């Protein structure tokens, strides 16, 4: 799914320093507990967010969905605070208010936003230095699709594995967001050969992106397939799977090669946490000593974006936005879902149906208008001949279902990137009355 390019906005005069925003209503996706898709609930909140010094208020237009959120929903992602919590690490939108001491952002700026959590909502308050100006022509969907996937791929390839011309790279889950980002980045370096695992239906797409040797991991042994083409193995393996696949990846490395482990997708086998799958993954996890690394002349690296310092992330984001403007990288959008459809979005990623990035849209889904009636006179049915049946007509009111009673459940305020006012009991009671929540 491609998005319409957005023309660059003309700069205007700096806005006057805004006062604190009044009460706002916004929609938020709240993880209310660990488990299946039904644990993510849509809430509508009314509140007066406070924009402190060095902060900005952003009206979110698009959010990215990452595998980390699937892990977080199951309670398998340590950096995520405990429920109730708003998930979401990347988003894009418009700045609607700026706090004191903010010099490089102004109202109306189109920005990409990064945070460890809290971005799956229409309104967020974040530090100004956690926002990045979007290039002209970049859509909000592309802005939300770029940060996590491309930061992960870039830092693994160029900071850990030191990708250079002539290398061979194995990319697992090559049709996912990180897989496509890694393939595009490999294409920037001359004479790099990419092997990519994906189901057969996705091979044409990943070949277009730059995978030289697509491998159907469902029907073939990817180790054997790589050895047929490159008997000596590969130089870099990007491993988001964990368990036995990490051992296979280490075995495929050529001398001086690097294995980069950045996930444990093999732990996720259903909607809810599967302790057997977790145990099996860790039981088969690669275990070796420093002496083993010395004797094999191989490197094993770990990567987790959630534990990196912000300055490195900020510098890398600047590099990636330059590469986007130069046309070297462009996020591939799979499908966009409104907040009401978050369960469908998660299911699509969980079942590995996506090719590229899955996007969440905070705005309410518009109901489709009813189909127009056919023009012209309606045909009349001939009256039946013969006597009409006689008999008593049924009496009594038409059956109707009972109206739901009681107030709709309300969840606690999600912990988002921006601070909110403390409220007394009366204010909280009024706010609860304004809070709506439903399962998605």
PATI-331519 format. One record per atom (N, C-alpha, C): residue in one letter; x, y, z. Coordinates in pm, whole numbers, padded with zeros to 5 digits, always signed. Atoms other than C-alpha are relative to their C-alpha. Example, Ala and Ser with C-alpha at 12.3 -4.5 7.8 and 13.67 -1.06 7.14 Angstrom:
# residues 2
a+00089-00119+00000a+01230-00450+00780a+00090+00120+00000s-00082-00119-00006s+01367-00106+00714s-00077+00109+00073
//
This chain:
# residues 440
x+00085-00118+00000x+00000+00000+00000x+00088+00122+00000x-00081-00119+00008x+00152+00329-00102x-00078+00120+00048x+00064-00118-00051x+00080+00667+00049x+00025+00117-00094x-00018-00116+00084x+00028+00993-00133x+00110+00088+00057x-00103-00089-00051x+00335+01218-00108x-00060+00131+00049x+00050-00124-00058x+00284+01529+00103x+00091+00113-00043x-00085-00111+00043x+00407+01859-00045x+00058+00072+00119x-00060-00073-00112x+00646+02055+00173x-00080+00124+00034x+00074-00118-00042x+00480+02326+00377x+00091+00122-00004x-00077-00122+00005x+00589+02684+00331x+00020+00053+00141x-00022-00052-00135x+00753+02827+00642x-00072+00132+00019x+00066-00125-00033x+00563+03104+00812x+00070+00067+00115x-00063-00071-00112x+00644+03352+01084x-00010-00082+00127x+00007+00075-00125x+00725+03205+01425x-00125+00037+00078x+00122-00030-00074x+00407+03173+01632x+00031+00063+00135x-00016-00055-00133x+00356+03362+01951x+00004-00112+00101x-00010+00103-00103x+00435+03173+02267x-00140-00039+00046x+00136+00039-00037x+00121+02969+02331x-00015-00019+00149x+00029+00029-00138x-00045+02941+02667x-00027-00148+00016x+00028+00142-00021x-00128+02606+02825x-00126-00040-00075x+00119+00043+00073x-00372+02408+02609x-00115-00030+00095x+00118+00029-00080x-00727+02378+02737x-00033-00147-00005x+00039+00141+00002x-00915+02053+02784x-00007-00055-00142x+00001+00067+00130x-00866+01814+02492x-00059-00139+00016x+00047+00137+00005x-01035+01490+02398x+00080-00074-00105x-00077+00077+00097x-00833+01220+02230x-00020-00149+00024x+00013+00145-00003x-00836+00849+02152x+00135-00061+00031x-00124+00068-00038x-00579+00612+02299x-00024-00150+00003x+00002+00145-00012x-00502+00241+02276x+00075-00039+00126x-00057+00031-00132x-00439+00105+02626x+00012-00150+00016x-00021+00139-00037x-00287-00231+02713x-00044-00015+00145x+00057+00010-00134x-00501-00323+03014x+00048-00121+00079x-00054+00118-00065x-00332-00654+03090x+00067-00087-00105x-00071+00087+00094x-00115-00922+02935x-00093-00112-00047x+00082+00106+00053x-00280-01172+02705x-00025+00017-00148x+00036-00002+00140x-00467-01178+02374x-00030+00138-00053x+00029-00127+00065x-00580-00910+02134x-00102+00082+00078x+00105-00072-00070x-00876-00822+02357x+00053+00081+00118x-00058-00078-00110x-00638-00678+02618x+00038+00141-00043x-00027-00136+00050x-00577-00373+02398x-00134+00068-00023x+00131-00063+00001x-00871-00137+02450x+00010+00145-00047x+00007-00137+00049x-00970+00188+02282x-00073+00086+00102x+00060-00092-00096x-01040+00475+02520x-00002+00141-00057x+00008-00142+00035x-01151+00834+02466x+00016+00078+00129x-00035-00072-00122x-01002+01071+02721x-00024+00148-00017x+00008-00145-00003x-01069+01433+02815x+00091+00049+00112x-00100-00041-00098x-00787+01612+02988x+00066+00129-00048x-00077-00121+00034x-00571+01926+02993x+00148-00032+00010x-00143+00034-00006x-00217+01819+02899x+00085+00123+00026x-00091-00108-00034x+00062+02033+03037x+00129-00014-00081x-00122-00001+00081x+00350+02126+02806x+00107+00073+00078x-00103-00059-00082x+00657+02183+03017x+00114+00057-00081x-00117-00056+00067x+00987+02350+02938x+00071-00108-00079x-00072+00094+00085x+01165+02181+02651x-00088-00107-00063x+00091+00101+00053x+00854+01986+02550x-00087+00057-00112x+00096-00038+00103x+00610+01992+02258x-00122-00091+00009x+00121+00080+00010x+00253+01873+02216x-00023-00032-00147x+00013+00046+00138x+00199+01667+01901x-00137-00065-00019x+00122+00068+00043x-00128+01574+01733x+00041-00113-00094x-00052+00116+00074x-00048+01222+01610x-00091-00033-00117x+00074+00035+00121x-00151+01130+01257x+00020-00146-00043x-00026+00140+00035x+00006+00782+01219x+00097-00058+00101x-00087+00072-00095x+00176+00521+01441x+00051-00127-00065x-00055+00126+00049x+00400+00225+01367x-00031-00115+00094x+00017+00124-00077x+00329-00131+01479x+00126-00083-00017x-00123+00077+00003x+00636-00334+01571x-00018-00133+00073x+00008+00130-00066x+00699-00690+01682x+00016+00014+00152x-00015-00022-00144x+00798-00548+02020x-00134+00017+00069x+00133-00015-00060x+00433-00457+02078x-00072-00135+00014x+00056+00134-00016x+00331-00817+02014x+00059-00068+00123x-00065+00054-00119x+00584-00924+02276x-00051+00069+00126x+00047-00075-00116x+00472-00647+02510x-00139-00040+00043x+00136+00041-00034x+00109-00755+02490x+00001-00133+00077x-00010+00129-00068x+00217-01101+02608x+00084+00006+00127x-00083-00012-00119x+00438-00965+02886x+00142-00047-00020x-00134+00050+00031x+00762-01058+02709x+00096+00111-00042x-00086-00112+00041x+00906-00708+02649x+00032+00084+00123x-00037-00061-00128x+01095-00582+02953x-00006+00152+00003x+00002-00147-00011x+01128-00209+02861x-00139+00060+00013x+00135-00054-00008x+00748-00170+02851x-00046+00002+00145x+00054-00003-00137x+00598-00050+03184x-00118-00096+00015x+00111+00094-00020x+00337-00279+03342x-00134+00064-00035x+00133-00053+00029x-00030-00242+03241x-00062+00064+00125x+00045-00054+00128x-00228-00028+03216x+00101+00098-00058x-00101-00083+00064x-00002+00142+02965x-00035+00017-00147x+00012-00023+00143x-00016+00297+02620x+00130-00046-00065x-00119+00044+00074x+00221+00118+02383x+00028+00097-00114x-00032-00082+00116x+00381+00266+02072x+00132+00074+00017x-00134-00057-00009x+00743+00366+02011x+00030+00102-00111x-00026-00091+00112x+00714+00565+01686x-00132+00053-00054x+00121-00063+00053x+00465+00808+01538x+00042+00120-00083x-00022-00124+00073x+00431+01113+01317x-00123+00087+00017x+00114-00089-00017x+00212+01421+01340x+00040+00145-00009x-00018-00145+00006x+00182+01799+01376x+00016+00056+00140x-00018-00067-00129x+00311+02014+01661x-00111+00103+00017x+00109-00094-00029x+00022+02203+01822x+00034+00097+00112x-00041-00092-00107x+00200+02364+02118x+00146-00028+00033x-00140+00014-00040x+00558+02427+02232x+00018+00062+00138x-00028-00051-00132x+00694+02481+02580x+00112+00102-00001x-00110-00095-00012x+00947+02730+02707x+00133-00065-00037x-00137+00042+00036x+01307+02704+02587x+00004-00089-00124x-00001+00077+00126x+01202+02523+02265x+00028+00099-00113x-00043-00095+00102x+01390+02705+01989x-00008-00057-00141x-00011+00059+00133x+01407+02457+01700x-00128-00065-00049x+00129+00051+00044x+01042+02354+01681x-00103+00109+00017x+00106-00099-00012x+00731+02559+01622x-00133-00064-00037x+00133+00051+00029x+00358+02512+01592x-00016-00018-00151x+00020+00029+00141x+00268+02349+01259x+00108-00088-00061x-00105+00087+00054x+00592+02152+01215x-00051-00144-00013x+00029+00142+00021x+00546+01804+01068x+00120-00079+00052x-00112+00064-00068x+00754+01572+01286x-00022-00150+00015x-00006+00138-00044x+00851+01213+01354x+00030+00000+00150x-00015+00005-00146x+00830+01119+01723x+00050-00138+00041x-00052+00124-00056x+01026+00856+01913x-00016-00001+00151x+00011+00017-00144x+00963+00723+02263x+00006-00149+00030x-00003+00143-00036x+01005+00396+02452x-00140-00059+00008x+00139+00044-00002x+00625+00377+02484x-00087+00125+00003x+00094-00109-00022x+00312+00590+02495x-00050+00073-00123x+00032-00078+00119x+00264+00696+02132x-00126-00045-00073x+00124+00042+00065x-00052+00503+02039x-00117+00081+00054x+00110-00086-00039x-00275+00801+02112x+00006+00126-00086x+00009-00115+00091x-00391+01111+01929x+00081+00119+00046x-00071-00116-00055x-00221+01362+02159x+00110-00050+00092x-00111+00037-00085x+00124+01322+02313x+00083+00124+00033x-00095-00103-00041x+00361+01548+02504x+00135-00067+00016x-00131+00064+00001x+00727+01464+02444x+00109+00106+00004x-00111-00094+00012x+01069+01627+02477x+00021+00041-00146x-00017-00049+00137x+01135+01842+02172x+00112-00072-00073x-00111+00067+00067x+01464+01662+02105x-00031-00146-00032x+00045+00133+00043x+01266+01337+02062x-00083+00009-00127x+00072-00019+00126x+01108+01482+01748x+00101+00033-00110x-00088-00021+00116x+01260+01502+01398x-00085+00054-00114x+00076-00062+00107x+01144+01727+01117x-00010-00094-00120x+00022+00089+00114x+00992+01529+00831x+00043+00070-00129x-00038-00059+00129x+01140+01587+00484x-00125+00032-00082x+00108-00029+00091x+00920+01746+00221x-00030-00120-00088x+00040+00114+00082x+00722+01486+00030x-00020-00128+00077x+00020+00120-00081x+00722+01233+00314x-00140+00001+00058x+00134+00010-00057x+00374+01116+00413x+00008-00032+00149x+00002+00035-00141x+00270+01073+00774x+00017-00150+00020x-00017+00145-00011x+00248+00697+00714x+00147-00039-00014x-00143+00029+00015x+00607+00689+00590x+00078+00047+00122x-00069-00051-00119x+00716+00903+00884x-00012-00094+00118x+00018+00095-00110x+00570+00652+01129x+00065-00134-00029x-00057+00130+00038x+00718+00358+00934x+00151-00002+00006x-00146-00003+00018x+01079+00472+00919x+00082-00027+00127x-00101-00003-00108x+01233+00511+01269x+00046-00135+00052x-00043+00121-00071x+01233+00174+01448x+00067-00098-00096x-00054+00098+00094x+01292-00049+01145x+00135+00043-00056x-00123-00044+00065x+01562+00162+00981x+00110+00030+00100x-00102-00014-00103x+01741+00254+01303x+00059-00136+00034x-00047+00135-00032x+01760-00116+01388x+00090-00055-00110x-00077+00056+00111x+01882-00220+01042x+00133+00073-00019x-00123-00078+00023x+02134+00064+01006x+00104-00027+00107x-00098+00018-00108x+02296+00023+01347x+00056-00141+00001x-00051+00137+00006x+02323-00354+01309x+00100-00016-00114x-00085+00023+00118x+02473-00344+00960x+00129+00081+00006x-00116-00087+00015x+02708-00048+00989x+00077+00025+00130x-00070-00022-00126x+02790-00011+01359x+00050-00131+00061x-00040+00128-00059x+02803-00378+01468x+00070-00091-00101x-00055+00098+00096x+02867-00586+01155x+00096+00062-00100x-00096-00070+00089x+03067-00320+00960x-00012-00050-00145x+00025+00042+00138x+02911-00398+00622x+00091+00074-00097x-00089-00058+00101x+03151-00344+00331x-00027-00069-00133x+00022+00062+00131x+03153-00419-00043x+00052-00144-00003x-00042+00139+00019x+03177-00785-00141x-00053-00097+00104x+00048+00088-00107x+03001-00921+00169x-00129-00071-00039x+00124+00076+00018x+02720-01178+00183x-00078+00004+00131x+00082-00025-00118x+02430-01118+00420x-00124-00089-00004x+00124+00076-00014x+02150-01348+00543x-00096+00081+00086x+00102-00079-00069x+01835-01155+00640x-00121-00090+00024x+00121+00076-00033x+01563-01350+00823x-00121+00093+00000x+00124-00078+00007x+01201-01237+00789x+00019+00120-00093x-00041-00105+00095x+01309-01044+00481x-00115+00084-00051x+00115-00079+00047x+00955-00927+00399x-00057+00089+00109x+00047-00087-00108x+00906-00757+00736x+00062+00138-00009x-00050-00137+00002x+00982-00397+00821x+00151+00010+00011x-00145-00003-00014x+01338-00456+00943x+00067-00069-00118x-00058+00072+00113x+01405-00707+00664x+00010+00085-00125x-00002-00086+00118x+01310-00463+00389x+00096+00117+00021x-00093-00109-00028x+01502-00181+00559x+00144-00047-00016x-00136+00052+00011x+01815-00398+00586x+00038-00024-00146x-00030+00027+00141x+01789-00502+00220x+00025+00129-00076x-00022-00128+00067x+01756-00142+00103x+00136+00059+00037x-00129-00054-00043x+02059-00041+00309x+00115-00079-00060x-00104+00081+00064x+02263-00334+00173x+00018+00042-00146x-00005-00039+00141x+02179-00214-00178x+00083+00125-00022x-00081-00123+00011x+02362+00113-00104x+00149-00032-00012x-00141+00038-00002x+02691-00076-00071x+00026-00092-00120x-00026+00075+00122x+02847-00217-00385x+00031-00147+00023x-00036+00141+00002x+02867-00590-00455x-00033-00073+00130x+00047+00073-00119x+02669-00708-00150x-00110-00095-00044x+00098+00102+00036x+02473-01032-00192x-00089-00028+00120x+00096+00019-00109x+02157-01070+00016x-00078-00129-00021x+00087+00116-00009x+01996-01403+00105x-00115+00039+00094x+00113-00038-00084x+01645-01358+00246x-00099-00112+00017x+00101+00101-00025x+01402-01598+00413x-00137+00066+00007x+00138-00047+00000x+01030-01547+00352x-00086-00108-00065x+00088+00096+00066x+00727-01748+00245x-00001+00026-00150x-00013-00006+00147x+00707-01819-00129x-00082+00113-00061x+00086-00104+00058x+00423-01570-00189x+00064+00138+00006x-00064-00131-00016x+00655-01284-00086x+00131+00012-00077x-00132+00000+00064x+00958-01377-00297x+00012+00108-00108x-00008-00101+00105x+00874-01150-00588x+00023+00139+00058x-00014-00132-00062x+00843-00850-00358x+00139+00021+00055x-00133-00022-00059x+01167-00904-00168x+00109-00001-00106x-00097-00006+00110x+01350-00969-00496x+00004+00139-00061x+00004-00137+00052x+01233-00629-00619x+00075+00096+00090x-00069-00088-00095x+01373-00470-00304x+00150-00019-00006x-00144+00021+00009x+01715-00632-00354x+00050-00133+00051x-00044+00132-00044x+01718-00989-00219x+00038-00082-00123x-00048+00076+00116x+01930-01189-00465x-00047-00144+00005x+00033+00143-00014x+01838-01533-00325x-00111-00016+00104x+00111+00026-00093x+01488-01564-00169x-00008-00149+00033x+00008+00139-00046x+01444-01883+00037x-00130-00018+00076x+00124+00031-00069x+01112-02033+00143x+00032-00085+00123x-00038+00070-00123x+01182-02125+00505x-00104-00104+00041x+00105+00094-00040x+00852-02315+00530x+00014-00136-00068x-00009+00126+00075x+00935-02578+00271x+00144-00047-00022x-00139+00037+00026x+01316-02576+00253x+00086+00030+00122x-00100-00027-00104x+01612-02590+00489x+00088+00113-00050x-00074-00115+00052x+01761-02243+00451x+00151-00017+00013x-00144+00025-00011x+02102-02364+00570x+00050-00072-00125x-00039+00074+00121x+02119-02615+00283x-00008+00089-00123x+00016-00086+00117x+01992-02356+00035x+00114+00101-00010x-00113-00094+00002x+02259-02105+00137x+00128-00071-00041x-00122+00075+00031x+02531-02372+00117x+00007-00039-00148x+00000+00032+00142x+02423-02469-00235x+00056+00116-00084x-00040-00118+00076x+02485-02113-00356x+00135+00051+00046x-00125-00051-00058x+02768-02014-00120x+00053-00105+00098x-00046+00109-00087x+02942-02325+00018x+00077+00048+00123x-00078-00049-00113x+03166-02116+00241x-00085+00073+00104x+00088-00067-00095x+02866-01947+00408x-00016+00148-00030x+00025-00144+00015x+02791-01578+00466x+00083+00077+00102x-00080-00085-00089x+02959-01284+00637x-00081+00060+00114x+00086-00064-00101x+02663-01139+00828x-00133-00075+00005x+00133+00057-00021x+02351-01301+00974x-00076+00093+00095x+00088-00080-00085x+02069-01080+01110x-00110-00092+00051x+00085+00104-00058x+01875-01302+01351x-00104+00059+00095x+00107-00041-00091x+01536-01194+01494x-00076-00117+00060x+00077+00119-00034x+01432-01553+01566x+00037-00060+00135x-00045+00061-00125x+01642-01691+01850x-00007-00151-00003x+00007+00145-00013x+01666-02049+01970x+00092-00073-00096x-00081+00082+00089x+01788-02312+01727x+00048+00076-00123x-00042-00078+00118x+01802-02056+01445x+00126+00081+00026x-00124-00070-00033x+02075-01867+01629x+00119-00093-00018x-00109+00096+00020x+02288-02182+01633x+00026-00024-00149x-00018+00018+00145x+02225-02233+01261x+00072+00120-00061x-00063-00120+00052x+02323-01874+01192x+00149+00004+00031x-00142+00002-00035x+02650-01911+01379x+00076-00099-00087x-00065+00099+00084x+02726-02224+01181x+00018+00045-00144x-00010-00049+00138x+02669-02038+00853x+00107+00107-00019x-00095-00111+00013x+02925-01766+00929x+00133-00047-00057x-00137+00018+00046x+03247-01749+00737x+00095+00054+00107x-00095-00062-00092x+03566-01667+00931x-00005+00151-00011x+00011-00146-00014x+03556-01302+01049x-00142+00049-00025x+00140-00038+00015x+03178-01307+01007x-00061+00041+00132x+00067-00050-00120x+02929-01155+01251x-00146-00044+00001x+00140+00034-00023x+02600-01288+01387x-00059+00106+00093x+00065-00103-00081x+02368-01012+01516x-00137-00051+00042x+00127+00048-00055x+02086-01132+01743x-00080+00120+00049x+00077-00118-00040x+01806-00876+01780x-00146-00033+00030x+00137+00034-00033x+01492-01069+01867x-00014-00146+00038x+00031+00138-00037x+01324-01388+01982x-00141-00033-00048x+00134+00021+00057x+01028-01426+01746x-00049-00142+00019x+00042+00139-00020x+01028-01801+01801x-00076-00020+00131x+00074+00010-00126x+00885-01733+02149x-00149+00024-00019x+00140-00040+00020x+00560-01600+02001x-00065-00100-00094x+00065+00103+00081x+00341-01887+01881x-00152+00013+00000x+00145-00019-00007x-00011-01767+01969x-00031+00136+00058x+00039-00129-00054x-00212-01475+02105x+00059+00024+00138x-00045-00013-00137x-00103-01542+02462x+00138-00063+00019x-00134+00052-00030x+00228-01624+02623x-00002-00153+00003x-00014+00145+00004x+00334-01981+02549x+00128-00036+00073x-00119+00029-00081x+00567-02090+02827x+00083-00112-00059x-00076+00107+00061x+00661-02405+02640x+00086+00053-00114x-00078-00058+00110x+00769-02204+02335x+00115+00084+00053x-00107-00080-00062x+00966-01966+02558x+00112-00092+00050x-00101+00093-00054x+01140-02257+02733x+00078-00068-00111x-00066+00068+00111x+01212-02433+02405x+00099+00093-00070x-00088-00096+00065x+01359-02117+02252x+00128+00020+00079x-00119-00026-00081x+01592-02054+02543x+00083-00127+00022x-00075+00125-00013x+01687-02421+02576x+00093-00020-00119x-00080+00017+00121x+01812-02421+02216x+00086+00122-00033x-00077-00122+00026x+01975-02078+02247x+00149-00033-00010x-00144+00021+00019x+02335-02055+02134x+00077+00026+00129x-00084-00016-00117x+02583-02102+02414x+00143-00036-00038x-00139+00026+00035x+02956-02071+02361x+00092+00082+00088x-00099-00067-00083x+03275-01953+02525x+00087+00092-00084x-00092-00089+00071x+03530-01688+02439x+00104-00081-00078x-00096+00084+00072x+03771-01967+02343x-00058-00051-00131x+00066+00045+00122x+03516-02094+02093x+00001+00111-00105x-00003-00112+00093x+03495-01748+01937x+00140+00020-00057x-00138-00015+00046x+03874-01730+01918x+00034-00105-00106x-00040+00107+00089x+03911-02065+01749x-00077+00002-00132x+00079-00006+00124x+03635-01998+01494x+00015+00132-00074x-00015-00133+00060x+03727-01633+01425x-00135+00059-00043x+00134-00053+00026x+03362-01530+01448x-00041+00094+00113x+00051-00095-00100x+03173-01256+01631x-00149-00021+00018x+00143+00005-00031x+02834-01271+01805x-00035+00131+00070x+00040-00130-00053x+02659-00940+01875x-00147-00003+00040x+00140-00017-00039x+02337-00846+02052x-00042+00143-00025x+00050-00135+00026x+02121-00550+01960x-00140+00016+00056x+00132-00033-00053x+01827-00391+02144x-00014+00151-00002x+00015-00144+00015x+01717-00045+02037x-00054+00066+00126x+00061-00057-00120x+01521+00006+02359x+00098+00036+00109x-00099-00028-00104x+01840+00021+02565x+00113+00091-00048x-00104-00088+00052x+02043+00261+02350x-00022+00144+00047x+00009-00139-00041x+02121+00619+02452x-00055+00086-00114x+00065-00085+00099x+01934+00897+02277x+00097+00069-00096x-00088-00070+00095x+02236+01087+02129x+00036-00083-00122x-00032+00086+00114x+02334+00788+01911x-00121-00016-00091x+00121+00013+00079x+01974+00742+01801x-00026+00128-00078x+00025-00128+00067x+01943+01112+01718x+00092+00019-00120x-00095-00015+00112x+02257+01114+01503x-00036-00094-00114x+00035+00097+00104x+02146+00801+01319x-00128+00039-00072x+00122-00047+00064x+01800+00944+01257x+00030+00110-00102x-00039-00104+00096x+01960+01248+01092x+00058-00062-00126x-00059+00069+00116x+02159+01014+00867x-00109-00065-00085x+00106+00070+00074x+01849+00813+00774x-00089+00097-00075x+00083-00098+00069x+01646+01123+00689x+00073+00059-00120x-00078-00042+00117x+01929+01237+00461x-00007-00106-00109x+00008+00108+00099x+01925+00896+00291x-00138-00004-00066x+00135-00005+00058x+01548+00926+00244x-00008+00111-00104x+00006-00113+00094x+01585+01267+00081x+00081-00028-00126x-00083+00034+00116x+01856+01128-00148x-00060-00114-00083x+00067+00107+00074x+01621+00846-00256x+00059-00138+00020x-00062+00131-00023x+01833+00560-00116x-00091-00095+00077x+00090+00084-00079x+01568+00434+00127x-00141+00056-00008x+00140-00041-00005x+01190+00443+00134x-00079-00113+00065x+00077+00106-00066x+00967+00253+00376x-00106-00059-00092x+00108+00065+00074x+00738-00001+00216x-00118-00019+00096x+00119+00006-00084x+00388+00031+00360x-00083-00122-00038x+00082+00118+00026x+00191-00289+00396x-00148+00035+00001x+00142-00032-00012x-00149-00179+00525x-00019+00092+00120x+00033-00090-00110x-00302+00089+00747x-00132-00042+00063x+00120+00036-00077x-00557+00017+01020x-00033+00115+00095x+00042-00097-00100x-00761+00257+01231x+00012-00063+00139x-00014+00050-00137x-00734+00231+01609x-00103-00108+00032x+00103+00100-00025x-01062+00036+01610x+00041-00138-00051x-00037+00125+00066x-00889-00231+01400x+00135-00053+00048x-00133+00038-00047x-00578-00281+01614x+00014-00152+00013x-00009+00146-00010x-00662-00649+01672x+00031-00061-00136x-00028+00051+00134x-00667-00710+01296x+00145+00030-00039x-00138-00036+00033x-00336-00526+01260x+00099-00092+00070x-00089+00089-00074x-00171-00732+01532x-00006-00143-00054x+00014+00135+00054x-00311-01053+01391x+00075-00013-00132x-00070+00005+00129x-00171-00969+01046x+00151-00015+00020x-00144+00011-00025x+00179-00919+01185x+00033-00132+00069x-00026+00125-00073x+00155-01216+01422x+00003-00119-00094x+00006+00111+00095x+00062-01448+01135x+00095+00020-00118x-00104-00029+00101x+00342-01297+00923x-00060+00013-00140x+00062-00025+00128x+00107-01189+00646x+00049+00130-00062x-00038-00133+00050x+00254-00839+00614x+00124-00007-00087x-00119-00024+00082x+00499-00732+00348x+00034+00147+00018x-00030-00138-00034x+00652-00416+00491x-00065+00039+00131x+00040-00057-00128x+00522-00191+00766x-00151+00006+00016x+00140-00014-00037x+00183-00209+00936x-00016+00130+00078x+00020-00133-00056x+00048+00135+01031x-00133+00006+00073x+00123-00027-00073x-00211+00242+01289x-00035+00148-00015x+00048-00136+00019x-00422+00554+01230x-00090+00039+00117x+00081-00038-00116x-00560+00738+01536x-00140+00050-00036x+00130-00057+00033x-00848+00906+01352x-00107-00109-00009x+00110+00096+00000x-01189+00739+01378x-00027-00048-00141x+00033+00057+00129x-01282+00508+01097x-00135+00053-00046x+00125-00053+00053x-01547+00662+00876x-00088-00115-00049x+00093+00103+00045x-01855+00454+00818x-00029+00018-00148x+00028-00007+00142x-01914+00367+00457x-00146+00033-00023x+00139-00035+00027x-02229+00526+00311x-00075-00120-00057x+00077+00114+00053x-02512+00285+00226x+00001+00001-00151x-00001+00011+00146x-02521+00157-00129x-00123+00068-00057x+00114-00070+00059x-02744+00371-00355x-00103-00098-00053x+00106+00085+00052x-03080+00227-00448x-00005+00010-00152x+00008-00007+00146x-03130+00137-00815x-00108+00097-00044x+00094-00098+00050x-03301+00408-01018x-00111-00068-00079x+00112+00054+00075x-03638+00358-01190x-00103-00059+00092x+00107+00055-00086x-03968+00220-01065x+00033-00141+00045x-00023+00133-00052x-03948-00080-00844x-00102-00097-00059x+00096+00097+00055x-04104-00394-00995x-00102-00040+00104x+00107+00040-00092x-04436-00487-00844x-00028-00149-00015x+00029+00142+00001x-04508-00844-00749x-00147-00024-00032x+00142+00030+00027x-04830-00993-00891x-00068-00049+00126x+00075+00043-00118x-05101-01043-00635x-00032-00148-00013x+00033+00143+00007x-05153-01408-00548x-00149-00020-00022x+00140+00032+00024x-05473-01559-00674x-00049-00098+00104x+00057+00092-00098x-05711-01755-00456x-00030+00071+00130x+00040-00062-00127x-05847-01689-00112x+00120+00026+00089x-00107-00031-00094x-05626-01520+00144x-00011-00090+00122x+00007+00084-00120x-05532-01733+00442x-00060+00077+00116x+00063-00066-00115x-05736-01657+00747x+00059-00055+00128x-00053+00044-00128x-05631-01680+01105x+00031+00120+00084x-00028-00114-00090x-05559-01462+01405x+00139+00054-00024x-00131-00063+00012x-05278-01214+01369x+00074-00010+00133x-00074+00006-00128x-04997-01242+01623x-00012+00129+00077x+00013-00120-00083x-05037-01002+01909x+00122+00018+00086x-00112-00027-00089x-04794-00839+02141x+00106+00082-00069x-00106-00085+00057x-04496-00606+02088x+00106-00084-00069x-00110+00067+00068x-04213-00692+01858x+00113-00023+00099x-00108+00027-00097x-03921-00855+02045x+00115+00097-00020x-00118-00088+00009x-03628-00630+02121x+00098-00042+00106x-00103+00037-00095x-03299-00694+02292x+00009+00099+00113x-00010-00092-00114x-03236-00544+02634x+00110+00101-00022x-00102-00103+00006x-03052-00219+02647x+00106-00029+00103x-00104+00021-00103x-02712-00251+02821x-00015+00100+00112x+00015-00089-00116x-02729-00108+03169x+00134+00022+00064x-00122-00030-00073x-02467+00053+03379x+00095+00082-00084x-00097-00083+00074x-02182+00287+03282x+00099-00086-00075x-00103+00072+00073x-01929+00181+03026x+00127-00006+00084x-00123+00010-00081x-01602+00054+03182x+00101+00103-00044x-00104-00097+00033x-01324+00303+03196x+00131-00049+00054x-00132+00043-00042x-00957+00231+03218x+00077+00115+00059x-00082-00106-00055x-00690+00424+03399x+00070+00076-00108x-00071-00085+00096x-00509+00705+03226x+00129-00069-00042x-00123+00067+00043x-00231+00554+03012x+00122+00082+00035x-00124-00071-00025x+00124+00637+03100x+00064+00033-00133x-00052-00042+00131x+00237+00834+02797x+00125+00079+00018x-00126-00072-00006x+00537+01040+02711x-00011+00130+00077x+00011-00132-00060x+00396+01365+02854x-00062-00007+00137x+00060-00002-00133x+00311+01449+03215x-00140+00058-00006x+00136-00051-00010x-00052+01517+03309x-00021+00055+00142x+00029-00058-00130x-00201+01722+03595x-00049-00106+00098x+00063+00081-00101x-00281+01552+03921x-00139+00056+00025x+00139-00043-00014x-00654+01566+03989x-00053-00043+00135x+00067+00041-00123x-00865+01562+04301x-00111-00098-00032x+00099+00105+00021x-01142+01310+04351x-00116+00047-00086x+00113-00049+00080x-01416+01532+04204x+00037+00007-00147x-00042-00012+00140x-01218+01600+03889x+00011-00137-00063x-00013+00135+00055x-01139+01230+03843x-00137-00060-00026x+00134+00056+00022x-01505+01143+03885x-00062+00055-00127x+00054-00058+00123x-01605+01390+03612x+00071-00056-00122x-00076+00053+00114x-01328+01263+03390x-00042-00142-00033x+00042+00137+00025x-01439+00901+03437x-00132-00004-00075x+00127-00003+00071x-01784+00999+03322x+00019+00033-00147x-00026-00036+00140x-01628+01140+03004x+00082-00103-00073x-00087+00101+00060x-01420+00831+02942x-00083-00113-00059x+00068+00111+00063x-01546+00576+02696x+00104-00104-00036x-00095+00106+00031x-01386+00243+02637x-00075-00115-00064x+00059+00121+00056x-01460-00050+02421x+00111-00092-00047x-00095+00096+00052x-01287-00368+02313x+00017+00022-00148x-00022-00002+00142x-01126-00364+01979x+00037-00140-00045
//
